[in-house]
Amino acid sequence: KDYVKKIAVYRDRLAVQLPDKVLIYEVSHDDPLDMHYKNIEKIKQKFVCSLLVVTTHHIILCQERKLQLYSFQGVLEREWNLDALIRYIKVVGGAAQREGLLVGLKNGHVMKIFVDNSFPVTLIKQATAVRCLDLSCRRKKLAVVDETSNLLVYDLDTQALLYQEPNANSVAWNTEMEDMLAYSGSNMLCIKTGSFPPHMQKLQGFVVGFKGSKIFCLHYISMQTIDVPQSASLYRYIEKKDFETAYKVACLGVTEADWRLLALDALQSLRFDIARKAFIRIRDMRYIDLLNRVTQQYGNRSSLTHEEEQLVTAQVLAFQGKYAEAAQHFGRAKQFHAAVEMYTELRKWDEAKHWAQQGEKAGAKVPLGLGAAAGGSAEGTGKGEDSIAQGLILKQAASSEEDGDLRAAGEMYLTAGQHRKAVEIFVRIGALECLIEVVRQLPGSETQLLNLAIKAFRQHQHYQFAKETIVKVGDVGLLISLHMESHRWDEAFQLCQQHPEFAAQIYLPWAEWLAFNDRFDDALDAYKKAKRPDLSLEMVEKLTHNAVVERRYKDAATYFWRLASEMISSVSLEGLGPEEADRKQQQAVDNFWELRRRADVYYAYSYIHAYIQEPFTTLLPENVFNCALYLWNVLASSGFSGSTTTGMLLQNGHISPDQMREEKRRKAVAASGPGGGPQGNARGHLLREVPLGISRVYILYALAKQAQSLGAFKLARMAYDKLQVLRVPPTWQHQIDLSCLAIRSKAYSDQDELLPVCNWCMTTNPLLRSNLDSCVNCGHPFLRTFLGFDILPLVEFQPEDNIMMEEALKLIAMEPNSKKQPNDGWRESTRGGADVMCLDQGPMAGNEEGADLFVQKMLDAASYFVPGEPYQPVRIDRETMAELRPEEVYIVDMRKFSSLLPIRFFRSMIPEVAIAVCSTCGHFFHQETWELEFLQNKCCPYCGSKDIDGATVASETKPPLTSL
């Protein structure tokens, strides 16, 4: 805690003067970063001095003109008496116990004293007193600051004054560079290097040390370390091309940019050694590689030619990004291809073309890379300027392709004549406008490229371009396919008229398009023309199912009828044996009648559904009653098949004997089940499956309600009883219960006028019959009008087996005057060229009504009928057929659908009843209601046929026409 008078530091020694002693400290050498000193010696003497310095083993005291050398033990070893007052003293280093001192005197002399030598050495003599001084690191220069604040620098070898600077109060040489010093004064810090002007910056304090790029300044009681850039000195040496000294300055501490500047200038000046060391300093591998290439190219040559120097400079400038200057140097070196390659790598194609042209003008050879690129083109134009330009275009195209600019690459390939590459790129990016330009340039023989373009146009649905390309190829089939893809069917069919061999491939896509656009009828016709009845049947089956699910029952009936006609007309017997063919034909016929019956059921149910669901109805009670009764009798019959539509479609194909046996077994079980006989009524119907979408509740409810109102109380009671075991809507339950109680008060019988009478055997039938709505005695079906469902007075007949069908049709179509005149009192004759009919006295004796041969045949057949046998129509001979009037006969020709189906003949037993028959579906209607329906809907209500001229009515006097 004593008062510190003076301190001195030298290397690892520290001397501290206290009032009565001097302490010597040493820094630890174990850790170079440890600045803690430890006491090693203590000199217990009181010294009076003005300056104190320390060496390795001594302390030096300065008192006016005298210097005293003491050891660390306090022994005075040597003393020097000088000629003038000592103004400055500094230890300048040296070996231990042989250190040197610089001493500045007031008379201007600068002395050098060694601690082991008693004789001082005079270095410099000047006129002004010394304030501060320092020796350079190589001890060749001495810097002195005098009392007039001038800095003087001397060469110790020649004793000459090198230079002097004003406004200095302290100075310090750089310990790492001979020619650099720093001095301070007037609040400025100046750094002087060599003979260059000093670099100045503001600083308060005194310079006490300068090492590398760090300057140590004492300002009052604080020591500051200042990092000073050496850039200014570096730049000056670079300007002088003194790269050796510039490198030394840079090693003192400069920025990376300064190192790069030094390296580049050295490289441009062909100082490869300095440039390499500088680039290694900043770890710039690019330039190091460049140096390696340059040195490998030129070796250790001490001098280069002018062209070689220009080439090296061009490479350096290119690395610096000064491409225009680099290109100029490449041109001066007559290396035009290097300039072209540089701009090619930079994607500066215009500049590359410019220098390529400059090379051509200078007579340079075509670059190998560009010439190869140009020569690789199938459409190359040759040599010279065109070849180089084409090669550059190809390189530019490849570069654009690598960069992802495919459109530009394709356009350049097209310009260079590389059509294949252009087509591939335009196809990849979908550039249709550019692609059609390529197509227009291609000859028609390039079918592969044209097909690629066609595929792309079709993929992007560009009709016009695809059509233009296909026309150029000349592929008619492909053009038709394009028309079909674009749904331009008129053009496709027009083209098929010119080339009929392609007609078969149109109809199937056309049918699919029609089906997609809800034109199902046209689609079915198209499937037929395409010879794909399987697809036609599949579509009809789907339409049928959808109509049922959507409760469009009339449409469902129409589709079922369409399905029946399609199935029977698509039967194929190819590859089948006789027995198997017979089975398939029989199965197809059975399926036809079953599907027709299914269509009848859905058609009839459409009226019941409308009656139940719609708030108002135009149907008469008798119509609703007849419709519901017909439905119940058909659905309750054992002959009504429970097969699904899909099952019948499968049966229409190849059927195995096992399938046939299974079908027979199923039918046998169904026939022997409940409700199989006439008296079974509908008792077993509740156990059977009804077709999809048909409600037994709706049928029974409508039947019960109308039967009760018309007086069929027995039938109504049965219907209400059946409703009791079915699940009915809750809102109906109360009304059904009341009606069920009310009906029990009525007689358990039906009105006689409601009971149907068979037109063949004249048997009165019960209302409920589970035999497909046929007579319970003879099995003759009740033929109903399909606009009201009341029974028509029609009897079915067939010609005898020995009468050909053509002959039978001719006999029926004979004119009335060519037939035997009926003996009913009327007599026909000709008078004066006119036909005359006269009424005699009446029928001749013995001619009674029973003389009608058809009625006689009908009654005879009824008398021979055995119950239980299958129903057979009445068979009549030629005489009977010749007697029939054409207007009373109705012919339903099913052979237009298939040769497997028969022609059916019907006679009206009451000619006064006007009847019409649809020539397409073969269903009968009252003429008046038929004509009204046609006027409203322009088609048959059952099958949808619009052929009204094909319908046969009772008022016509010519044979009925059948549809084609």
Secondary structure by P-SEA (a helix, b strand, c coil): ccccccccccccbbbbbcccbbbbbbcccccccccbbbbcccccccccccbbbbcccbbbbbcccbbbbbcccccccccccccccccbbbbccccccbbbbbbbcccbbbbbbbccccbbbbccccccccccccccccccbbbbbccccbbbbbcccccccccccccccccccccccccbbbbbcccbbbbbcccccbbbbbbccccccccccbbbbbcccbbbbbbccaaaaaaaaaaacaaaaaaaaaaacccaaaaaaaaaaaaaacaaaaaaaaaaaaccaaaaaaaaaaaaaccccccccaaaaaaaaaaaaaaacaaaaaaaaaaaacaaaaaaaaaaaacaaaaaaaaaaaaaaacccccaaaaaaaaaccccccccaaaaaaaaaaaaaaaaaaacaaaaaaaaaaaacaaaaaaaaaaaacaaaaaaaaaaaccccaaaaaaaaaaaaaaacccaaaaaaaaaaccaaaaaaaaaaacaaaaaaaaaaaccccccccaaaaaaaaaaacaaaaaaaaaaaaccaaaaaaaaaaaaaaaaaacaaaaaaaaaaaaaaaaaaacccccccaaaaaaaaaaaaaaaaaaaaaaaaaaaaaaaaaaaccccccccaaaaaaaaaaaaaaaaccccccccaaaaaaaaccccaaaaaaaaaaaaaaaacccccccccccccccccccccccaaaaaaaaaaaaaaacaaaaaaaaaaaaaaccccccaaaaaaaaaaaaaacccccccccbbbbccccccccccccccccccccccccccccccccccbbbbbbccccccaaaaaaaaaccccccccccccccccccccbbbbbbccccccccccccaaaaaaaaaaaaacccccccccccccaaaaaacccccbbbbbcccccccbbbbbbbcccccbbbbbcccccccccaaaaaaaaaacccccccccccccccccccccccccccc
